[in-house]
Structure formats: structure tokens, C-alpha cells
Amino acid sequence: MSDTTTSDVDLVGDEATLNIARAALFAALVGAFAYVSFPFPGTPVPVTLQVLGVFLAGILLGPVWGGAAMVLYLAAGAAGAPVFSGGSAGLGILLGGKSSFGYLWSYPVAAALIGAVTHGGLELLDTDEIPVGRMVAGMVAGTAVIYALGAAGGMLVNDIGVRTAMVQFVLPFIPAEISKMVAAVLVVLVDSIRAK
Amino acid sequence: MTLTYEPGGSLAHGLDPRSKLAVQVAFATAALVYTTPRGLAALTGLVAGMLAAARTSPLWALRELRFVLPFVVTAPLLEGATLGSPWFVAGDAAAPALASYRIVLVLLVTAAFVRSTPVRDTRAAFQWLVPGRPGQFLGTGAALVFRFLPVLQADVGRIRDAHRSRLGDERPLAERISLLSVAAINRAFRRADRLALALQARCFAWNPTLPALRFGRRDVPALALAVGLSAAALHGAV
């Protein structure tokens, strides 16, 4: 016998169901993007696509659900799903096990910020109504948050100063970030994208 | 891709999901601290034990992970390669090779977990840890991430294969990235739509009757293992 009666059931609304499904799938997609690396001409670091996932979470899911998707990404990674860069996982990473942990904590904040700037608030615009300028401004602001927290994490774990942190954790990645912003704009402008 | 829960009566199936999550977190952390030949050899033994406990064949699990393996194999090769004689420096490739092997181990542990744990159980474990609506959201969402990560990895792998076979890797970088992302996001959204419909059809609720969580006698060794691995990781990190 179950203690549940039908009147107790608190159904998830239609819209929330779709948003939860999208947030979860987007979190998994960012995890899958951690495994995709492109050699980037001119720098020794290969480009992985996680940050592009953060950009697109903010732009396509908006500030609330984009941020929520990144929270799910961190939660699943903490619980052992190998979704962090290079296929790593575990609570230890979020607590500073790797010098790159600062980037991870920045993802929910950055996705929410990108969504808020792109859509000009909490209400979502249609993807074809989004002005490109606002989208780029959102991504620039999001990137600033990601790299500020990333460098702060590196300074904390590796015990280095601001200048070394800039050289190690920020500057080598800037050109690749610009490519990802261009890619994000192309993605959103393509008509065939199904997000609304 | 068939890396999904399968009902069964193995030792791992009978464990409380909280013990299994604790072992996973501890294992991932210990593997990160002990990315050395000796550490990984010891952890390999553990993984073999875990796969056996979930009655999962290692060969089957590796086959399921085949789309991830190219990434894992190429990293050390790229790192060791040089632009002139001697062409390959084994010393440079050693650290990435160990890291790649660690990834495979962690992925195998995840495979054993996914195979032996229904999504509902993972959700129940999260909701035990975080109470209220946030816990309900985290529980559902994180359980779905566990379930869909291998699926989307395979999607991305297939898309990359398709692009490569059509010489897509000769296009400029931003264009390649956007082509890959459009295809991957479209597939992810299509899967999300289908998932949402399936959830609605099954009365997706904030407060379903979740499986009762109960630690049993079989959980003692699992929890001891989690504590041991965490202690070893802490010892190695300090």
C-alpha cells in the first residue's frame, strides 16, 4: 500500500517540464562538449567547447533556466558524472582539486548574466528577435565573469599573483573565446535551430 | 547506445544509491590525487571489482564508450609529438597518458553506476541530501544528466565523424564549431522535447513516491570503501 493519494500529487506544469528537460539535456551537452577539442592555430592549448555551451545556455534557455542548467551540470559532476574538462569528475574538483575550479563556479553566474543581458530581463525573446549587439555584449560580460573567477581560482590553488594568473589562466584563451563568440552568433542566426 | 539502467540482482543493484554515489565521488577524487602508475594500477583493480559487482563486462562497457575513446587516445599522442627529430618524446606524453587512463577508469565506474541504478534512485539520493523544491529539481535534473551524457556524447561523436568524412575539418574554426553545435543542439532539443512529452504522459510530479532509501548490511563494505578512498585522497593531497 502506498501512502500517496491523488490529491497529494503536485504535478510539474507543462512549461516547467519542458524547461527541466531542456536544462538537463543542456547540462549533459556541456558535459559532452568537454570532450570535443579543436586544435587552435597559434596557441598550444586546444579549444574545448564547454564555454560555448555556457554562452548558448544563456542565450537559448534564458537567464533562469540557463543558470539552472549550469547548476545541474555542476551537481551531476560533483556526484561523479565525468562532465568536467578532460572527463574529470567529483566533489573534490569543485572544492579546489584542480586549479581550473574557479571557471566551473563561474558557469551558472555567467549563463544567467548572458541570458539577462541578451534578453534584456527575465522575459525570453524569440531567437530571431535578439539583437546581435546585445548578444555579443552579454557574451563579453559572461566571459569577463568566467575569466575573473577562473583566474581567482588559479591564484588560490597555485598560490600565484595576479600577473601570472593573467598569463596562465586568461590571455592564452582570449583568441579562442572570440572564435566561440562568432560561432555562438552563427548558431543563433541559423534558421534551422529549433529553440524558441 | 545501450548504456542505461538494466534490472538485475547483482550486488551493485542491491546497494543503496547513496552508497554508490559516495563511492563514485570518492573514487573520482582519489583518481585525481593518485594519477600515478602505481595509484592507477591499484584503482584498476577496484574498477574490475566494481564492474564485477554490477555484473558488467569491461569489454561491453568500453564498447559503449567508444565515441569518447578517440579523445582519450589522441591527447597523449599530440602532447608527445614534436615538430622535428625525435618526433615523439615519450616523457611529454606520460602525464597526459596517465590522465587519459584515469578518465577511462572514471567512465567505467560511471557505466557500472548507470547500469545498476535507476534514475529514480539517484533522484531519491539527491532529495535526501538537499530538502525541498531545490532538492527535487537537482535530483531530477542530475539523474537525467547521468542518463543522457553518454547519449549526447555519442551524438556529438557521430556528428564529428559525419563532418570529417565530408572534409568538414578543412573549414575555418568558427564555422566548424558552429556547424557542430547547431547539429548537436538540435538533437539535444529534439531529445528534450520527446523526454518532456514522455514525462508528462507519465504524470511527472514534484512529489512522486520515491523508492525508500535504506542502508542494509551490504552497504557497509561500500561505505567503508568510500571512506577509505576519501581518506587516501585527503592523505595524498595534503
HADDOCK unambig.tbl for C-alpha pairs under 7 A between the chains (distance, minus, plus):
assign (segid A and resid 4 and name CA) (segid B and resid 209 and name CA) 6.91 0.50 0.50
assign (segid A and resid 9 and name CA) (segid B and resid 205 and name CA) 6.58 0.50 0.50
assign (segid A and resid 9 and name CA) (segid B and resid 207 and name CA) 6.38 0.50 0.50
assign (segid A and resid 10 and name CA) (segid B and resid 205 and name CA) 5.44 0.50 0.50
assign (segid A and resid 10 and name CA) (segid B and resid 206 and name CA) 5.53 0.50 0.50
assign (segid A and resid 10 and name CA) (segid B and resid 207 and name CA) 5.97 0.50 0.50
assign (segid A and resid 11 and name CA) (segid B and resid 203 and name CA) 6.58 0.50 0.50
assign (segid A and resid 11 and name CA) (segid B and resid 204 and name CA) 6.04 0.50 0.50
assign (segid A and resid 11 and name CA) (segid B and resid 205 and name CA) 4.03 0.50 0.50
assign (segid A and resid 11 and name CA) (segid B and resid 206 and name CA) 6.01 0.50 0.50
assign (segid A and resid 12 and name CA) (segid B and resid 204 and name CA) 5.98 0.50 0.50
assign (segid A and resid 12 and name CA) (segid B and resid 205 and name CA) 4.99 0.50 0.50
assign (segid A and resid 12 and name CA) (segid B and resid 206 and name CA) 5.91 0.50 0.50
assign (segid A and resid 17 and name CA) (segid B and resid 196 and name CA) 5.76 0.50 0.50
assign (segid A and resid 18 and name CA) (segid B and resid 193 and name CA) 6.66 0.50 0.50
assign (segid A and resid 18 and name CA) (segid B and resid 196 and name CA) 5.09 0.50 0.50
assign (segid A and resid 20 and name CA) (segid B and resid 141 and name CA) 6.82 0.50 0.50
assign (segid A and resid 21 and name CA) (segid B and resid 192 and name CA) 5.15 0.50 0.50
assign (segid A and resid 21 and name CA) (segid B and resid 195 and name CA) 6.53 0.50 0.50
assign (segid A and resid 21 and name CA) (segid B and resid 196 and name CA) 5.79 0.50 0.50
assign (segid A and resid 22 and name CA) (segid B and resid 189 and name CA) 6.52 0.50 0.50
assign (segid A and resid 22 and name CA) (segid B and resid 192 and name CA) 5.21 0.50 0.50
assign (segid A and resid 24 and name CA) (segid B and resid 141 and name CA) 5.15 0.50 0.50
assign (segid A and resid 24 and name CA) (segid B and resid 144 and name CA) 6.06 0.50 0.50
assign (segid A and resid 24 and name CA) (segid B and resid 145 and name CA) 5.59 0.50 0.50
assign (segid A and resid 25 and name CA) (segid B and resid 145 and name CA) 6.55 0.50 0.50
assign (segid A and resid 25 and name CA) (segid B and resid 148 and name CA) 6.81 0.50 0.50
assign (segid A and resid 25 and name CA) (segid B and resid 188 and name CA) 6.10 0.50 0.50
assign (segid A and resid 25 and name CA) (segid B and resid 192 and name CA) 6.27 0.50 0.50
assign (segid A and resid 27 and name CA) (segid B and resid 145 and name CA) 6.57 0.50 0.50
assign (segid A and resid 28 and name CA) (segid B and resid 145 and name CA) 5.04 0.50 0.50
assign (segid A and resid 28 and name CA) (segid B and resid 148 and name CA) 6.18 0.50 0.50
assign (segid A and resid 28 and name CA) (segid B and resid 149 and name CA) 4.85 0.50 0.50
assign (segid A and resid 28 and name CA) (segid B and resid 152 and name CA) 6.94 0.50 0.50
assign (segid A and resid 29 and name CA) (segid B and resid 149 and name CA) 6.99 0.50 0.50
assign (segid A and resid 29 and name CA) (segid B and resid 152 and name CA) 6.14 0.50 0.50
assign (segid A and resid 31 and name CA) (segid B and resid 149 and name CA) 6.79 0.50 0.50
assign (segid A and resid 32 and name CA) (segid B and resid 149 and name CA) 6.45 0.50 0.50
assign (segid A and resid 32 and name CA) (segid B and resid 152 and name CA) 6.22 0.50 0.50
assign (segid A and resid 32 and name CA) (segid B and resid 153 and name CA) 4.88 0.50 0.50
assign (segid A and resid 35 and name CA) (segid B and resid 71 and name CA) 6.59 0.50 0.50
assign (segid A and resid 72 and name CA) (segid B and resid 138 and name CA) 6.27 0.50 0.50
assign (segid A and resid 72 and name CA) (segid B and resid 141 and name CA) 6.05 0.50 0.50
assign (segid A and resid 72 and name CA) (segid B and resid 142 and name CA) 5.63 0.50 0.50
assign (segid A and resid 75 and name CA) (segid B and resid 142 and name CA) 6.33 0.50 0.50
assign (segid A and resid 76 and name CA) (segid B and resid 142 and name CA) 4.84 0.50 0.50
assign (segid A and resid 76 and name CA) (segid B and resid 145 and name CA) 6.52 0.50 0.50
assign (segid A and resid 76 and name CA) (segid B and resid 146 and name CA) 6.88 0.50 0.50
assign (segid A and resid 78 and name CA) (segid B and resid 25 and name CA) 6.92 0.50 0.50
assign (segid A and resid 79 and name CA) (segid B and resid 21 and name CA) 6.21 0.50 0.50
assign (segid A and resid 79 and name CA) (segid B and resid 25 and name CA) 5.73 0.50 0.50
assign (segid A and resid 80 and name CA) (segid B and resid 24 and name CA) 5.38 0.50 0.50
assign (segid A and resid 80 and name CA) (segid B and resid 25 and name CA) 5.15 0.50 0.50
assign (segid A and resid 80 and name CA) (segid B and resid 28 and name CA) 6.57 0.50 0.50
assign (segid A and resid 81 and name CA) (segid B and resid 110 and name CA) 6.48 0.50 0.50
assign (segid A and resid 81 and name CA) (segid B and resid 146 and name CA) 6.14 0.50 0.50
assign (segid A and resid 82 and name CA) (segid B and resid 106 and name CA) 6.98 0.50 0.50
assign (segid A and resid 82 and name CA) (segid B and resid 107 and name CA) 6.54 0.50 0.50
assign (segid A and resid 87 and name CA) (segid B and resid 103 and name CA) 5.60 0.50 0.50
assign (segid A and resid 88 and name CA) (segid B and resid 103 and name CA) 6.39 0.50 0.50
assign (segid A and resid 89 and name CA) (segid B and resid 28 and name CA) 5.77 0.50 0.50
assign (segid A and resid 90 and name CA) (segid B and resid 25 and name CA) 4.78 0.50 0.50
assign (segid A and resid 90 and name CA) (segid B and resid 28 and name CA) 5.15 0.50 0.50
assign (segid A and resid 90 and name CA) (segid B and resid 29 and name CA) 5.66 0.50 0.50
assign (segid A and resid 91 and name CA) (segid B and resid 25 and name CA) 6.08 0.50 0.50
assign (segid A and resid 92 and name CA) (segid B and resid 29 and name CA) 5.38 0.50 0.50
assign (segid A and resid 179 and name CA) (segid B and resid 174 and name CA) 5.19 0.50 0.50
assign (segid A and resid 180 and name CA) (segid B and resid 174 and name CA) 6.48 0.50 0.50
assign (segid A and resid 182 and name CA) (segid B and resid 174 and name CA) 6.26 0.50 0.50
assign (segid A and resid 183 and name CA) (segid B and resid 174 and name CA) 4.95 0.50 0.50
assign (segid A and resid 183 and name CA) (segid B and resid 175 and name CA) 6.39 0.50 0.50
assign (segid A and resid 183 and name CA) (segid B and resid 177 and name CA) 6.04 0.50 0.50
assign (segid A and resid 183 and name CA) (segid B and resid 178 and name CA) 4.63 0.50 0.50
assign (segid A and resid 184 and name CA) (segid B and resid 178 and name CA) 6.60 0.50 0.50
assign (segid A and resid 186 and name CA) (segid B and resid 178 and name CA) 6.18 0.50 0.50
assign (segid A and resid 187 and name CA) (segid B and resid 178 and name CA) 5.42 0.50 0.50
assign (segid A and resid 187 and name CA) (segid B and resid 181 and name CA) 6.95 0.50 0.50
assign (segid A and resid 187 and name CA) (segid B and resid 182 and name CA) 5.67 0.50 0.50
assign (segid A and resid 193 and name CA) (segid B and resid 182 and name CA) 6.52 0.50 0.50
assign (segid A and resid 193 and name CA) (segid B and resid 186 and name CA) 6.14 0.50 0.50
assign (segid A and resid 194 and name CA) (segid B and resid 186 and name CA) 6.13 0.50 0.50
